[in-house]
């Protein structure tokens, strides 16, 4: 019997995946041979881009994500597959090279973006080599079987050969009447197939698609709904929220979630479209799914946004540290969330600028607490923790102690509750080896999961 709880939602993401690189550095001088800044590189990080990023952002506890795409057989493709972590990959096309996009940043500011389309890795432009329809025949039977096994589909259109391939479009057209499809369109891509549940252009894209920059967004949305034969169009409008044009109902403007100024909004559109698709997969009405997606995006941006993308869901705290911030982590089972847990988490958050909670898997809890635990699944425990204002991210780990995860995350501060001495913790050596520090905070008397369960058991007798 598997220790991993069955996924509650099966989401299929369809689109072209890229390899994104961030070159982060510092500028303190101008080049002597040209009036351009010199970037002293401090760190180079990589993550999935395009539909790969959309798939990674949709993955969370209780969601099983599969990415139908084309990834090259080159070194960049190998790195991209590794960076996708637990996201399953279904090869729709087999391009020879993988598209790469590089952003050069200094002091949190983007300076330039380089689109190498595989050239920096010694390849050729895969979009040119594949052409409009791709160099491979798509296995329609396998793709349709995969589509029909899912609860919802997100089409992350990046103008590449996957989403414009006639066979892919044919499969989506056949299932559009029975399965919620959210289509995030691209200015260079094809129009959504008729019947999609919702298309999600931003306001600039919507005006461009409709060739109308003067009409209100509800009018633009209605025009696109009719032109695309879509069930609905959701036009996102930045901090002004979104306009939902659904069927013959009156358009609705939903509010945006609160978000601080100056945050990096890269990936926000992908996160939004994925959250809408997940809401529809769970049976939500479209307007409710849009409202929930706006709140989800705001919380994600507040937690660090795209900087938190890392294989296996481990947040990458580069941007927090680049701004001089402190990353804090704590861990535990958090099985039945109670006041003692909240006090520990709030105290931990007080030591820094970002709090990451390392959460024991269900199998790990059983090994620590016995066969009757956990009471709540890892998906439910993670969701409750993520809802707390003091928690910025949750990482599930499978081992009996968090040493391996800490060695990857390398938080500045590791917080534990109780009367431990740092030397008593099995992970202490790892934290001290990379230069982190350990803080022990007292627990609230009489607050523990064991006590809560014992009281509940006594009340039933």
Long-range contacts (C-beta under 8 A, 24 or more apart in sequence): 3-361, 3-362, 3-363, 3-366, 4-361, 4-362, 4-363, 5-62, 5-362, 5-377, 5-378, 5-379, 7-62, 7-63, 7-64, 8-62, 8-63, 8-282, 8-379, 9-62, 9-63, 9-64, 9-151, 9-152, 9-278, 9-281, 9-282, 10-63, 10-64, 10-66, 10-149, 10-150, 10-151, 10-152, 10-281, 11-58, 11-63, 11-64, 11-65, 11-66, 11-150, 11-151, 11-152, 11-153, 11-154, 11-274, 11-277, 11-278, 11-281, 12-65, 12-66, 12-67, 12-68, 12-146, 12-147, 12-150, 12-152, 12-153, 12-154, 13-51, 13-54, 13-55, 13-58, 13-65, 13-66, 13-67, 13-68, 13-69, 13-153, 13-154, 13-155, 13-156, 13-274, 14-51, 14-67, 14-68, 14-69, 14-92, 14-153, 14-154, 14-155, 14-156, 14-162, 14-163, 14-168, 14-172, 15-50, 15-51, 15-54, 15-67, 15-68, 15-69, 15-155, 15-156, 15-157, 15-158, 15-160, 15-162, 15-163, 16-50, 16-51, 16-69, 16-70, 16-99, 16-158, 16-159, 16-160, 16-161, 16-162, 16-163, 17-48, 17-49, 17-50, 17-51, 17-52, 17-55, 17-67, 17-69, 17-70, 17-71, 17-80, 17-84, 17-98, 18-48, 18-49, 18-50, 18-52, 18-53, 18-80, 18-98, 18-99, 18-100, 18-101, 18-158, 19-46, 19-48, 19-49, 19-52, 19-76, 19-77, 19-79, 19-80, 19-83, 19-98, 19-99, 19-100, 19-101, 20-46, 20-47, 20-48, 20-49, 20-53, 20-100, 20-101, 20-102, 20-103, 21-45, 21-46, 21-100, 21-101, 21-102, 21-103, 22-46, 22-47, 22-102, 22-103, 22-105, 22-318, 23-102, 23-103, 23-104, 23-105, 24-105, 24-106, 24-318, 24-322, 25-104, 25-105, 25-106, 26-106, 26-107, 27-106, 27-107, 27-111, 37-106, 37-111, 39-104, 39-106, 39-111, 42-322, 43-318, 45-316, 45-318, 46-79, 46-83, 47-83, 47-306, 47-309, 47-310, 48-80, 48-83, 48-84, 48-309, 49-99, 49-101, 50-99, 50-156, 50-158, 50-160, 51-156, 51-158, 51-162, 52-80, 52-83, 52-84, 52-87, 53-267, 53-270, 53-306, 53-309, 54-154, 54-156, 54-184, 54-270, 54-273, 54-274, 55-84, 55-87, 55-156, 56-83, 56-84, 56-85, 56-87, 56-309, 57-267, 57-270, 57-271, 57-274, 57-300, 57-309, 58-154, 58-274, 58-275, 58-277, 58-278, 59-85, 59-86, 59-87, 59-313, 60-313, 60-382, 61-378, 61-379, 61-382, 61-383, 61-394, 61-396, 62-377, 62-379, 62-380, 62-383, 63-278, 64-88, 66-90, 66-146, 66-150, 68-92, 68-143, 68-146, 68-162, 68-168, 69-93, 69-162, 70-94, 70-95, 70-126, 70-130, 70-134, 70-160, 70-161, 70-162, 71-95, 71-98, 72-96, 72-97, 72-98, 72-118, 72-123, 72-126, 74-98, 74-118, 74-121, 74-122, 74-123, 75-121, 76-100, 76-118, 76-121, 76-123, 82-311, 83-311, 84-311, 85-311, 85-312, 85-313, 86-312, 86-313, 90-142, 90-143, 90-146, 92-138, 92-143, 92-162, 92-165, 92-168, 93-130, 93-134, 93-135, 93-136, 93-138, 93-161, 93-162, 93-165, 94-135, 94-136, 95-126, 95-129, 95-130, 95-134, 95-135, 95-161, 96-123, 96-124, 96-126, 96-129, 97-121, 97-123, 97-124, 97-125, 97-126, 97-129, 98-123, 98-126, 99-126, 99-127, 99-160, 107-322, 108-264, 108-319, 108-322, 108-323, 127-160, 127-161, 130-161, 131-161, 132-161, 132-164, 133-161, 133-164, 133-165, 133-166, 134-161, 134-162, 134-165, 137-167, 138-165, 138-167, 138-168, 140-167, 140-170, 140-171, 143-167, 143-168, 143-171, 144-171, 144-174, 144-175, 147-171, 147-172, 147-175, 147-179, 148-175, 148-179, 150-179, 151-179, 151-180, 151-281, 151-282, 152-179, 152-180, 152-181, 152-182, 152-277, 152-278, 152-280, 152-281, 153-179, 153-180, 153-181, 153-182, 153-277, 154-181, 154-182, 154-184, 154-273, 154-274, 154-277, 155-181, 155-182, 155-183, 155-184, 155-192, 155-196, 156-184, 156-270, 156-273, 157-183, 157-184, 157-185, 157-186, 157-189, 157-190, 158-186, 158-189, 159-186, 159-187, 159-188, 159-189, 160-189, 163-189, 163-190, 164-189, 164-190, 169-193, 172-196, 180-277, 180-280, 180-281, 182-273, 182-274, 182-276, 182-277, 182-280, 183-230, 184-269, 184-270, 184-273, 185-209, 191-227, 191-228, 192-228, 192-230, 194-228, 194-229, 194-230, 195-229, 195-230, 195-231, 196-228, 196-230, 196-231, 197-230, 197-231, 197-232, 197-280, 197-286, 198-230, 198-231, 198-232, 198-233, 198-234, 198-246, 198-276, 198-280, 198-286, 199-224, 199-225, 199-228, 199-230, 199-232, 199-233, 199-234, 200-233, 200-234, 200-235, 200-236, 200-269, 200-272, 200-273, 200-276, 201-233, 201-235, 201-236, 202-235, 202-236, 202-237, 202-238, 202-269, 203-235, 203-236, 203-237, 203-238, 206-233, 206-235, 217-243, 218-243, 218-245, 218-251, 218-253, 221-245, 221-251, 222-251, 232-286, 234-276, 234-286, 234-290, 236-269, 236-272, 241-294, 242-290, 242-294, 244-286, 244-287, 244-290, 246-286, 246-287, 252-287, 254-287, 254-290, 254-291, 254-294, 255-291, 255-294, 256-294, 256-298, 257-294, 257-295, 257-296, 257-297, 257-298, 257-299, 258-298, 259-297, 259-298, 259-301, 259-302, 260-301, 260-302, 263-301, 263-302, 263-305, 264-301, 264-305, 264-306, 264-307, 264-319, 265-301, 265-305, 266-305, 266-306, 267-305, 267-306, 267-309, 268-297, 268-300, 268-301, 268-305, 271-296, 271-297, 271-300, 272-296, 272-297, 299-386, 302-392, 303-354, 303-392, 303-393, 304-354, 304-392, 304-393, 308-393, 312-395, 313-395, 313-396, 314-395, 314-405, 314-408, 314-409, 315-354, 315-356, 315-392, 315-393, 315-395, 315-409, 317-354, 317-356, 317-409, 317-411, 320-353, 320-354, 321-412, 323-353, 325-352, 325-353, 325-354, 326-351, 326-352, 326-353, 326-354, 326-412, 326-413, 327-352, 327-353, 327-354, 327-356, 327-409, 327-410, 327-411, 327-412, 327-413, 328-352, 328-353, 328-354, 328-355, 328-356, 328-411, 328-412, 328-413, 328-414, 328-415, 329-355, 329-356, 329-357, 329-358, 329-406, 329-409, 329-411, 329-413, 329-414, 329-415, 330-355, 330-357, 330-358, 330-414, 330-415, 330-416, 330-417, 331-357, 331-358, 331-359, 331-360, 331-397, 331-402, 331-416, 332-357, 332-358, 332-359, 332-360, 332-417, 333-359, 333-360, 333-364, 333-365, 333-368, 333-369, 333-373, 333-374, 333-381, 333-449, 334-359, 334-381, 334-384, 334-385, 335-365, 335-369, 335-373, 335-374, 335-375, 335-376, 335-381, 335-449, 336-375, 336-376, 336-449, 336-452, 336-453, 337-381, 337-384, 337-385, 338-447, 338-448, 338-449, 338-452, 339-444, 339-447, 340-417, 340-443, 340-444, 340-447, 340-448, 341-447, 342-388, 342-390, 343-443, 343-444, 343-447, 344-415, 344-417, 344-441, 344-443, 345-385, 345-388, 345-390, 345-391, 346-390, 347-415, 347-441, 348-390, 348-413, 348-415, 348-439, 348-441, 349-390, 349-391, 351-413, 351-415, 351-439, 352-412, 352-413, 354-392, 354-393, 355-390, 355-391, 355-392, 355-393, 356-392, 356-393, 356-394, 356-395, 356-409, 356-411, 357-385, 357-391, 357-393, 357-394, 357-395, 358-395, 358-397, 358-402, 358-405, 358-406, 358-409, 359-385, 359-394, 359-395, 359-396, 359-397, 360-396, 360-397, 361-396, 361-397, 361-398, 363-398, 364-397, 364-398, 364-399, 364-400, 367-400, 368-400, 375-453, 401-426, 401-427, 402-427, 403-427, 403-429, 403-430, 406-430, 406-431, 406-436, 407-434, 410-434, 410-436, 411-436, 412-436, 412-437, 413-437, 413-438, 413-439, 414-438, 414-439, 415-439, 415-440, 415-441, 416-440, 416-441, 417-441, 417-442, 417-443, 418-442, 418-443
